[in-house]
Amino acid sequence: MNAVERVEIGRLTQLLPMGLTLSAAGDVVSVGATLRRIIGERRHFDEIFTIDRPKNVSAGFAALRPCLGRADRLALRPIAHPQTVLRGSGILLEQGGAFLNLGFGVGLPEAVRLFRLTDADFSPSELAMELLFLHEANSAVQNELARFNLHLEEARKAAEVQAYTDPLTSLYNRRGMDVALNTALLDCGSMPFAVAHVDLDLFKKVNDSLGHAAGDLVLQSVAKILRSEIRSCDTAARVGGDEFVLILPGPGVPAALASLARRIIDRIEEPHSFEGQPIRISASIGMAISSQYAEPNSVTMLADADSALYHAKRLGRGRAELYRRPSGRVGVD
């Protein structure tokens, strides 16, 4: 490479910050400022790069030289930063040297962060920073969309919970009970379940004498009792003014249901008060068990639990009754 050619090539690397001039032996003649920050002070191609592309080149500048000036694109990895791939092309110079012009390609965003590059590190004619801006803008939009979708999903879940929840007691409402009951019916072949219909006795008297605020307090207290007495796998729902339904998977023997019903009734019968006024209520419970039906369904089981409930009321309230097929109702307290 003659002196004139050396000067011109040196000026070229000023215009191309990722340019690299090599002698015929592979020594660095000149290097662009940005590329210098990446390769450091090493002076020979074979000390600076490994070759990813062209794929048929094993290693070293001597093997690469015949490929320069053809359509082959280059993909080189700086030995000091093997996670970075520089892409570009090269030409052969007179006297056997070579000039390579490299770039970061799709690895630009990572390279900017890794080497702390700014707009000044790129040629004015390059679109690197504009592409980086687009990349960052796209990332920002994607992040905003992800946050928006997360908010939508949270709102959807909140709306779904609200749609199936009784606002006064935070138990399931009738729609929530229907979902739980249908789920229990799907699994009843391997897991029998019981339906318990709970109705408060003397609740109308509380509303009439002390007002709806007192009635609301009683309903909230009953909801707490139900939640504390049933298991985590069970479902409690408020399905009417003072009516509740329990879905109880794997209820066990009738005696176990009787024990649960008795605990619930005893706790509901404990004295309450509202603004210094005593409140006394009780509860009647009617129950039906899926295993006593050839083909259980929600309509029949709810109707039979309701029938057992009113039988309990006729027997004097404050008690539980189990509906059995085909022999009819049998008391369990």
Solvent accessible surface area in square Angstrom, and as a share of the most:
residue,aa,sasa,rsa
1,M,45,0.20
2,N,80,0.41
3,A,75,0.58
4,V,109,0.63
5,E,32,0.14
6,R,121,0.44
7,V,91,0.52
8,E,90,0.40
9,I,15,0.08
10,G,21,0.20
11,R,149,0.54
12,L,62,0.31
13,T,8,0.05
14,Q,148,0.66
15,L,120,0.60
16,L,43,0.22
17,P,17,0.11
18,M,3,0.01
19,G,0,0.00
20,L,0,0.00
21,T,0,0.00
22,L,0,0.00
23,S,30,0.19
24,A,52,0.40
25,A,70,0.54
26,G,0,0.00
27,D,63,0.33
28,V,7,0.04
29,V,38,0.22
30,S,22,0.14
31,V,25,0.14
32,G,1,0.01
33,A,78,0.61
34,T,2,0.01
35,L,0,0.00
36,R,56,0.21
37,R,117,0.43
38,I,3,0.01
39,I,7,0.03
40,G,30,0.29
41,E,128,0.57
42,R,99,0.36
43,R,119,0.44
44,H,44,0.20
45,F,1,0.00
46,D,69,0.36
47,E,91,0.41
48,I,4,0.02
49,F,8,0.03
50,T,70,0.41
51,I,22,0.11
52,D,53,0.28
53,R,121,0.44
54,P,7,0.04
55,K,182,0.77
56,N,123,0.63
57,V,11,0.06
58,S,102,0.66
59,A,70,0.54
60,G,17,0.16
61,F,4,0.01
62,A,84,0.65
63,A,41,0.32
64,L,0,0.00
65,R,67,0.24
66,P,84,0.53
67,C,8,0.05
68,L,8,0.04
69,G,55,0.53
70,R,133,0.49
71,A,103,0.80
72,D,46,0.24
73,R,158,0.57
74,L,4,0.02
75,A,11,0.09
76,L,0,0.00
77,R,78,0.28
78,P,1,0.00
79,I,71,0.36
80,A,52,0.41
81,H,49,0.22
82,P,80,0.50
83,Q,110,0.49
84,T,14,0.08
85,V,26,0.15
86,L,0,0.00
87,R,105,0.38
88,G,16,0.15
89,S,59,0.38
90,G,10,0.09
91,I,94,0.48
92,L,82,0.41
93,L,27,0.14
94,E,122,0.55
95,Q,119,0.53
96,G,18,0.18
97,G,1,0.01
98,A,0,0.00
99,F,12,0.05
100,L,0,0.00
101,N,59,0.30
102,L,10,0.05
103,G,22,0.21
104,F,8,0.03
105,G,46,0.44
106,V,136,0.78
107,G,29,0.28
108,L,13,0.06
109,P,16,0.10
110,E,95,0.43
111,A,3,0.03
112,V,20,0.11
113,R,140,0.51
114,L,68,0.34
115,F,19,0.08
116,R,200,0.73
117,L,8,0.04
118,T,77,0.44
119,D,96,0.50
120,A,96,0.74
121,D,21,0.11
122,F,15,0.06
123,S,9,0.06
124,P,136,0.86
125,S,96,0.62
126,E,66,0.29
127,L,117,0.58
128,A,11,0.09
129,M,45,0.20
130,E,97,0.43
131,L,100,0.50
132,L,16,0.08
133,F,141,0.59
134,L,109,0.54
135,H,75,0.33
136,E,77,0.34
137,A,38,0.29
138,N,83,0.42
139,S,36,0.23
140,A,53,0.41
141,V,83,0.48
142,Q,96,0.43
143,N,81,0.42
144,E,95,0.43
145,L,87,0.43
146,A,61,0.47
147,R,117,0.43
148,F,116,0.48
149,N,86,0.44
150,L,100,0.50
151,H,108,0.48
152,L,94,0.47
153,E,65,0.29
154,E,91,0.41
155,A,59,0.45
156,R,121,0.44
157,K,109,0.46
158,A,62,0.48
159,A,58,0.45
160,E,85,0.38
161,V,95,0.55
162,Q,140,0.62
163,A,33,0.26
164,Y,58,0.22
165,T,35,0.20
166,D,14,0.07
167,P,129,0.81
168,L,48,0.24
169,T,6,0.04
170,S,79,0.51
171,L,9,0.04
172,Y,97,0.37
173,N,34,0.17
174,R,125,0.45
175,R,136,0.49
176,G,1,0.01
177,M,1,0.00
178,D,59,0.31
179,V,77,0.44
180,A,19,0.15
181,L,1,0.01
182,N,79,0.41
183,T,71,0.41
184,A,12,0.09
185,L,35,0.18
186,L,154,0.77
187,D,75,0.39
188,C,26,0.16
189,G,83,0.80
190,S,104,0.67
191,M,92,0.41
192,P,51,0.32
193,F,1,0.00
194,A,0,0.00
195,V,0,0.00
196,A,2,0.02
197,H,16,0.07
198,V,0,0.00
199,D,14,0.07
200,L,5,0.02
201,D,2,0.01
202,L,94,0.47
203,F,15,0.06
204,K,149,0.63
205,K,141,0.60
206,V,9,0.05
207,N,34,0.17
208,D,101,0.52
209,S,80,0.51
210,L,50,0.25
211,G,28,0.27
212,H,137,0.61
213,A,64,0.50
214,A,0,0.00
215,G,1,0.01
216,D,56,0.29
217,L,79,0.39
218,V,2,0.01
219,L,5,0.02
220,Q,68,0.30
221,S,28,0.18
222,V,0,0.00
223,A,0,0.00
224,K,130,0.55
225,I,10,0.05
226,L,0,0.00
227,R,105,0.39
228,S,71,0.46
229,E,34,0.15
230,I,24,0.12
231,R,112,0.41
232,S,124,0.80
233,C,76,0.45
234,D,16,0.08
235,T,18,0.11
236,A,8,0.06
237,A,0,0.00
238,R,45,0.16
239,V,18,0.11
240,G,26,0.25
241,G,48,0.46
242,D,30,0.16
243,E,52,0.23
244,F,0,0.00
245,V,4,0.02
246,L,2,0.01
247,I,4,0.02
248,L,3,0.01
249,P,32,0.20
250,G,28,0.27
251,P,18,0.11
252,G,51,0.49
253,V,97,0.56
254,P,38,0.24
255,A,71,0.55
256,A,47,0.36
257,L,4,0.02
258,A,17,0.13
259,S,53,0.34
260,L,25,0.12
261,A,3,0.02
262,R,76,0.28
263,R,107,0.39
264,I,1,0.00
265,I,1,0.00
266,D,70,0.36
267,R,85,0.31
268,I,0,0.00
269,E,54,0.24
270,E,93,0.42
271,P,101,0.64
272,H,38,0.17
273,S,68,0.44
274,F,35,0.15
275,E,146,0.66
276,G,69,0.66
277,Q,93,0.41
278,P,103,0.65
279,I,3,0.01
280,R,152,0.55
281,I,6,0.03
282,S,15,0.10
283,A,0,0.00
284,S,0,0.00
285,I,1,0.01
286,G,0,0.00
287,M,3,0.01
288,A,0,0.00
289,I,8,0.04
290,S,4,0.02
291,S,76,0.49
292,Q,54,0.24
293,Y,26,0.10
294,A,111,0.86
295,E,148,0.67
296,P,32,0.20
297,N,64,0.33
298,S,28,0.18
299,V,116,0.67
300,T,37,0.22
301,M,0,0.00
302,L,44,0.22
303,A,57,0.44
304,D,12,0.06
305,A,0,0.00
306,D,49,0.25
307,S,38,0.25
308,A,0,0.00
309,L,1,0.00
310,Y,95,0.36
311,H,42,0.19
312,A,0,0.00
313,K,40,0.17
314,R,161,0.59
315,L,85,0.42
316,G,56,0.54
317,R,126,0.46
318,G,14,0.13
319,R,64,0.23
320,A,0,0.00
321,E,1,0.01
322,L,0,0.00
323,Y,39,0.15
324,R,72,0.26
325,R,105,0.38
326,P,140,0.88
327,S,97,0.62
328,G,21,0.20
329,R,92,0.33
330,V,61,0.35
331,G,37,0.36
332,V,28,0.16
333,D,83,0.43
